[in-house]
Amino acid sequence: MGSHMGSARAPRASGFVRFMAGMVVTILALVVFLGVSALALQQRYSGRVAPGVWVAGIPLEGLTASQAEAAINRGWAEAGPRYLTLQDGDRQWVLSLADLGVSWDAPATVRAAMRLGSTGSLLGDWDARLRGWQQGMSVAPVWRLDTARCDQALRGLAQIVDRPAQEATFTLQGSAPRSTPAVVGRELDVTATRERLSQALRTGLPATLELVVKPLQPTVTDGEAARQRAEQLLSRQVTVVFSDGSTQRTWALGHDLVASCLVPKQVVGADGKAQWTFDIKSDPVAQWIANIASEVDCPTIEGRVTVDDRTMLATMTTPSQTGRQVDQAEALKLVMAALQGGSESVQLPVKLTPPPVTEADVAKWGKLTLLSTGTSGYKGSDAGRKQNIDTGASRFEGVIVAPGETFSFAKYVGLTTLAEGWAEALVIVGDRTEMGAGGGICQVATTMFRAAFYGGFPIVKRVPHTYRVGWYEPPVGLDATVYTPYVDFQFKNDLGFPIVMEAVADNTNGVLTFKFYGPGNLGRTVTMDGPKITNQKPAPPPVYVEDDTLDPGQIVQTDLAHDGLTATIVRNITKADGSVTHDTFVSTYEPWPARYLKGPDPNKPPQEQQQNNP
């Protein structure tokens, strides 16, 4: 029984073995088949596009690279996209891809297609090929962008998109301020827009492309604040008021004048942005005030008096006047303050300068006292010199010298010119005497000096002549020269009351007299010692100067000879209390030659005469 059972299992075991062997053979056959098929397929698509591959609807299966590139180019030419919409907010522009430099990159696209199923990975490549057979595979076209053409197209579009920034403005049109607001500008960013398009093309051609537009900020951001401030200034009704007690005058500061004071300028802030403002220059207002001052200002007039020698009473013949002078600097300060917010009514600041003596003062004087007298002779003077002595004396007739005042001769004489009414007469110029306007005025100064000398008044400034002049002697050493405005004679009224001058030119007798009067007593007596003469020097030899305007042999004397010397005079002043003071006056005179003009020498050759006559 055991042997029977063993024989029964043997057939079943051999059948299983045969089955397994068959399976192995089948599998091996399948593997061989697949291998042979894969090898055949590999060989078939070697160097060609995998099955089922297409680009933008263009089938490329089984095509070589050159064939595929040609197919892509045909497809682009026949049915490729043609336009791209560019957008800026709610505005759109449709540009051709050709103008934008956009096209398919056929070689790059073919390379992408060829890589499908040909990576070298057996399983991966077979998987790709199977998907190609079953459902096909789409390869996105690779896009190419010509940057130069793209930039050119975008720059053309920028002419439409771009808008420059508008700076804020502030202007003055007459007296009307104007302003306009700042406006932000726009500028197409060509580079950034091209980069955006380039990025988009990596995933395909976009339906629309939003332009990259950057704002252009204005550098001057505001002018309105300046306009408002200017309007406030121009709305001010500034008036200047002046009252002299009996009348009142007003001047209104005009808007046009205020506008001329405003000088627009830009101020840059910490953020680098500028705003309009303006400076207020004061020059136009200063000129306006100067014009007002020319209407208000008046000089202080020192009244003049006449003394009746019989009654010794003084009468004011030239009325005195209080001087007015506008304080222009203070007025300018007040007006500018009013313009910028202060009171609109400005009282004109005026400085009043009363005269030293008024008519009421003269009336109170009562009888005057003759304080001192000075005289000098000018008999023999020519007509021009006499005219100048008359003119000079008239400048001092009735002049009042206030207590404590230092009197200036030059102040009242002024410039000695022909235009001022002076005649030509001999004057000392340098080292010679010649004709000049005002010759003889020193006669007036010398006579006034003597009146001040004998009145005991302090002599502040006195200059003797360069050489001795016969008109002023005797005594020698009691003369005074003047040459306005450089050389002056001055004395001080040291009394407690005014001095009144009287100047009388007696042309008949050739005597000039100065009298000093006052409403009080002099309170002192004056005597003189001298003159003491020292350091005497004889006059130099005469000087002859050839003058071809004279007749041959004619001689004309222009200067007299004078010896030089030093004269010393002592003034003795005895006061009421018996005290005595002494003042010493030293005058040094140079020796002076006689001078002559002579006609040409008839015995000299003409050439020699010309050489001796420069």
Secondary structure as UniProt FT lines:
FT   HELIX           2..45
FT   TURN            46..47
FT   TURN            51..52
FT   STRAND          53..55
FT   TURN            56..57
FT   STRAND          58..59
FT   TURN            61..62
FT   HELIX           65..79
FT   STRAND          83..88
FT   TURN            89..90
FT   STRAND          91..96
FT   HELIX           97..100
FT   STRAND          102..104
FT   HELIX           106..115
FT   TURN            116..117
FT   HELIX           122..135
FT   STRAND          137..138
FT   STRAND          143..145
FT   HELIX           147..161
FT   STRAND          169..173
FT   TURN            174..175
FT   STRAND          176..180
FT   STRAND          185..188
FT   HELIX           190..201
FT   STRAND          208..210
FT   STRAND          213..216
FT   STRAND          220..222
FT   HELIX           224..234
FT   STRAND          239..243
FT   STRAND          248..252
FT   HELIX           255..261
FT   STRAND          262..268
FT   TURN            270..271
FT   STRAND          274..280
FT   HELIX           283..296
FT   STRAND          304..307
FT   TURN            309..311
FT   STRAND          313..318
FT   STRAND          323..326
FT   HELIX           328..339
FT   TURN            340..341
FT   STRAND          345..347
FT   STRAND          350..353
FT   HELIX           359..365
FT   STRAND          369..377
FT   TURN            379..380
FT   HELIX           383..394
FT   TURN            395..398
FT   STRAND          400..401
FT   TURN            403..404
FT   STRAND          406..408
FT   HELIX           409..413
FT   HELIX           418..420
FT   STRAND          424..429
FT   TURN            430..431
FT   STRAND          432..437
FT   TURN            438..440
FT   HELIX           441..454
FT   TURN            455..456
FT   STRAND          459..461
FT   HELIX           470..472
FT   TURN            476..477
FT   TURN            484..486
FT   STRAND          490..492
FT   STRAND          499..506
FT   TURN            507..510
FT   STRAND          511..518
FT   STRAND          524..537
FT   STRAND          543..546
FT   TURN            548..549
FT   TURN            552..553
FT   STRAND          555..559
FT   STRAND          564..575
FT   TURN            576..577
FT   STRAND          580..589
FT   STRAND          595..598
FT   TURN            602..603
FT   HELIX           606..611
//
